[in-house]
Amino acid sequence: INLLYEGIPTTSIHITGNTVIDLYNAIGEKVFSSDELNKNQTIIDCKQFAEGIYFIRIRTQDNIFIRKILIQ
């Protein structure tokens, strides 16, 4: 898995690898989800979300990763 944040603050997120992605806002509401494990790349345009702290959950066939990101 490769996770690339564009810009600080984050304006878009690029994820490569076979993953399922969920993005949650600070109060735990799911604001984005990719339902396919077989995608080679996922790009999330963060301009559609309100400013704040978010948590991204990246699930592969073998692991789950959770990272905190700032969207402004």
Phi, psi and chi 1 to 4 in degrees:
 res  aa     phi    psi   chi1   chi2   chi3   chi4
   1 ILE       -  134.8  -63.0  172.7      -      -
   2 ASN  -120.2  129.9  -70.8  -37.5      -      -
   3 LEU  -119.9  120.6  176.1   61.7      -      -
   4 LEU  -124.6  123.3  172.8   67.0      -      -
   5 TYR   -96.5  131.5  -58.4   72.5      -      -
   6 GLU   -96.4  117.4 -101.3 -170.5   28.9      -
   7 GLY    78.8  147.8      -      -      -      -
   8 ILE  -119.6  108.7  -56.5  -67.5      -      -
   9 PRO   -72.1  165.7   27.2  -33.0      -      -
  10 THR   -69.3  126.5  -57.0      -      -      -
  11 THR  -110.9  -26.4   57.3      -      -      -
  12 SER  -154.3  156.9   65.3      -      -      -
  13 ILE  -125.7  129.4  -58.2  167.7      -      -
  14 HIS  -114.2  126.3  -61.6 -114.2      -      -
  15 ILE  -126.8  125.2  -58.8  147.7      -      -
  16 THR  -111.6  148.3   57.9      -      -      -
  17 GLY   116.9  164.5      -      -      -      -
  18 ASN   -79.1  100.5  -67.1  -31.2      -      -
  19 THR  -138.3  161.9   60.1      -      -      -
  20 VAL  -115.4  129.0  173.5      -      -      -
  21 ILE  -113.9  134.0  -50.6  -61.0      -      -
  22 ASP  -128.7  136.5  -65.7  -48.7      -      -
  23 LEU  -120.5  127.8 -175.3   65.3      -      -
  24 TYR  -119.7  142.9  -62.3   89.3      -      -
  25 ASN   -80.5 -179.0   63.0   18.5      -      -
  26 ALA   -65.0  -21.5      -      -      -      -
  27 ILE  -100.2   11.2   59.4  172.4      -      -
  28 GLY    90.3    7.4      -      -      -      -
  29 GLU   -81.3  132.3  -63.0  171.3  -34.2      -
  30 LYS   -75.5  122.7 -172.5 -174.8  -66.9 -174.2
  31 VAL  -110.8  -12.3  -64.1      -      -      -
  32 PHE  -154.3  143.4  175.7   86.6      -      -
  33 SER  -150.3  135.6 -178.0      -      -      -
  34 SER  -108.8  125.4   71.0      -      -      -
  35 ASP   -93.6   -2.8  -63.4  -33.8      -      -
  36 GLU  -106.1  128.4  -60.7  177.6   32.0      -
  37 LEU   -81.8  -17.8 -175.3   59.5      -      -
  38 ASN   -95.3   11.6  -64.4  -36.9      -      -
  39 LYS   -76.2  143.4  -67.2  174.3   95.1  173.7
  40 ASN   -88.5  -22.2  -72.7  -34.5      -      -
  41 GLN  -151.0  138.8 -179.1  176.0   16.8      -
  42 THR  -126.4  131.0  -58.1      -      -      -
  43 ILE  -120.2  125.1  -60.3  173.0      -      -
  44 ILE  -110.4  121.0  -56.7  170.3      -      -
  45 ASP   -84.9  108.9  179.7    7.1      -      -
  46 CYS   -78.8   -7.0  -63.7      -      -      -
  47 LYS   -64.8  -19.6  -64.9  174.5 -170.4  171.6
  48 GLN   -79.7   -8.3   62.8 -174.9  -43.3      -
  49 PHE  -106.5  151.8  -55.4  117.8      -      -
  50 ALA   -67.3  155.1      -      -      -      -
  51 GLU   -62.6  145.4  -67.3 -177.9   -4.4      -
  52 GLY   149.4 -171.6      -      -      -      -
  53 ILE   -92.4  136.4  -64.8  173.3      -      -
  54 TYR  -131.9  160.3  -71.0   78.4      -      -
  55 PHE  -121.8  128.3  -63.7   89.8      -      -
  56 ILE  -107.3  129.1 -172.1  165.8      -      -
  57 ARG  -109.6  123.4 -175.6  177.4   78.3  151.5
  58 ILE  -115.7  118.5  -56.2  166.7      -      -
  59 ARG  -113.1  128.1 -177.6  170.2   49.3  103.3
  60 THR  -109.2 -176.0   67.6      -      -      -
  61 GLN   -65.4  -25.4  -70.1  179.8  -24.6      -
  62 ASP  -113.0  -23.1  -59.5  -39.2      -      -
  63 ASN  -142.2  166.0  -65.8  -55.7      -      -
  64 ILE  -129.1  128.7  -63.7  175.4      -      -
  65 PHE  -117.9  138.9  -56.6   91.7      -      -
  66 ILE  -126.2  129.3  -61.5  173.7      -      -
  67 ARG  -130.9  147.4  -59.8  -71.8 -176.7  -95.1
  68 LYS   -96.1  135.0 -178.3  168.5   64.2  170.6
  69 ILE  -132.3  156.6   60.4  172.7      -      -
  70 LEU  -111.6  125.0  175.4   64.4      -      -
  71 ILE  -111.1  125.3  -63.6  176.1      -      -
  72 GLN  -131.8      -  -72.0 -175.3  -29.1      -
